[in-house]
Amino acid sequence: MAELTVETAYAQALYDVAKDTGKEDTILSEITDIKNLLINNSEFFEFLKTPVIEQKNKKEAFEDIFVGLISKEMLHFMYILIDKRRISKFLKIADIYADLTNESKNISTGTIFSAVNLSDEQIEDFEEKVSRLIGKKVKLKNIKDTFIIGGVKIFVEGKIIDATIKKRLEDLGQNLKI
């Protein structure tokens, strides 16, 4: 069971509202867009987190940017985070919300490490193969790892699928020792 944290409580509350209104995917899209905006515009994120700036000013700035672009549920949620001085927790809340949404759809997320960036088709092929292997739909995020000579290493649901050249050579070396 997940540890109950402030971030988990807020993410669960948002998920409950989204589920009650049938907007789980809409909110997921919005929370992802807001997360990306805050990551890519650190000055704006710092503005929202700064305690010396009045909450009213922060909400007005947020409203100027997002009114008409996000649902009223998401807008009010952001207001709550601003009022309760929890906006600094937003990135983690967004990640937990995404996990809750994926979990409800029986989707596991994982990471595929490779020597080069994989194409969307290659990632989809790996997702399909890993999905069959673990019996759940899998979404993989590709990360380029310069330490991998060739092949891939996949992390999903606490499991490692190591299909790198290094691992194959290690296995071959073990077999030759026998």
SVG drawing of the C-alpha trace seen along z (x, -y; Angstrom):
<svg xmlns="http://www.w3.org/2000/svg" viewBox="-20 -40 55 67">
<polyline fill="none" stroke="black" stroke-width="0.4" points="0.0,0.0 1.2,-3.5 2.4,-5.7 -0.1,-8.4 1.5,-11.8 0.2,-15.3 0.8,-14.8 -1.1,-11.5 -4.0,-13.0 -4.3,-15.9 -3.9,-13.6 -6.5,-11.2 -9.0,-14.0 -8.5,-15.3 -8.9,-11.8 -12.1,-11.3 -13.6,-14.6 -12.5,-13.7 -14.0,-10.2 -17.3,-11.6 -17.5,-14.0 -16.3,-11.6 -13.3,-13.7 -10.4,-11.5 -8.7,-11.7 -9.4,-15.4 -7.9,-16.2 -4.9,-13.9 -4.3,-15.9 -4.6,-19.2 -2.5,-18.3 0.2,-17.0 0.1,-20.2 0.3,-22.4 3.2,-20.2 5.1,-20.7 4.5,-24.4 5.8,-24.7 8.8,-22.6 9.6,-24.6 8.8,-28.0 10.6,-27.8 10.2,-31.6 6.4,-31.3 6.6,-28.2 8.9,-30.2 6.4,-33.1 3.6,-30.7 5.7,-29.2 7.1,-32.4 5.5,-33.0 5.8,-36.8 3.5,-37.2 -0.2,-37.3 -2.3,-34.3 -4.7,-36.7 -2.0,-37.8 -0.9,-34.2 -4.5,-33.1 -5.1,-36.1 -1.9,-35.3 -2.9,-31.6 -6.4,-32.6 -5.0,-35.0 -3.1,-32.1 -5.5,-29.2 -9.1,-30.4 -10.9,-28.8 -8.0,-26.3 -8.6,-24.0 -11.7,-22.7 -13.2,-24.5 -12.4,-21.5 -8.7,-21.8 -8.7,-25.6 -10.3,-25.3 -7.9,-22.6 -5.0,-24.9 -6.6,-27.6 -6.8,-25.3 -3.1,-24.5 -2.2,-28.2 -4.5,-29.0 -3.1,-26.2 0.5,-27.0 1.0,-23.5 1.8,-24.6 5.4,-23.4 4.0,-19.9 2.3,-20.1 4.8,-18.1 4.6,-15.1 0.8,-15.4 0.6,-15.4 2.7,-12.2 0.6,-10.5 -2.6,-11.5 -1.2,-10.0 -0.4,-6.8 -3.9,-6.6 -5.5,-7.1 -3.3,-4.4 -3.9,-2.0 -7.7,-2.4 -7.2,-1.4 -4.9,1.5 -2.0,-0.2 1.5,0.1 4.2,-2.4 7.8,-1.6 11.1,-2.8 13.0,-1.5 16.7,-2.3 18.5,-2.1 21.8,-3.2 19.8,-5.4 16.4,-7.1 13.8,-4.6 11.1,-5.4 7.5,-5.5 6.9,-2.3 9.8,-0.5 8.4,-1.7 5.0,-0.5 6.4,2.9 8.2,3.2 5.0,2.1 3.0,4.8 5.6,7.5 6.0,6.5 2.2,6.2 1.8,9.9 4.6,10.9 3.1,9.3 -0.6,9.5 -1.3,5.8 -1.2,2.9 2.2,1.2 3.3,-2.3 7.0,-2.8 9.1,-6.0 12.4,-5.8 15.6,-7.1 18.8,-7.2 21.6,-5.6 25.2,-6.1 26.4,-3.1 24.4,-0.7 26.3,0.6 23.3,2.1 20.0,3.7 17.6,2.5 16.9,2.6 13.3,2.4 12.0,1.5 8.3,2.2 6.4,3.1 9.7,3.6 11.0,6.0 14.0,5.7 14.1,7.1 17.7,6.9 18.3,7.5 21.5,5.5 24.6,6.8 26.5,6.5 24.1,8.9 24.2,11.3 28.0,11.3 27.9,11.9 25.5,14.8 27.8,16.2 30.8,15.9 28.9,17.8 28.0,20.6 31.6,20.9 32.8,21.3 30.7,24.3"/>
</svg>
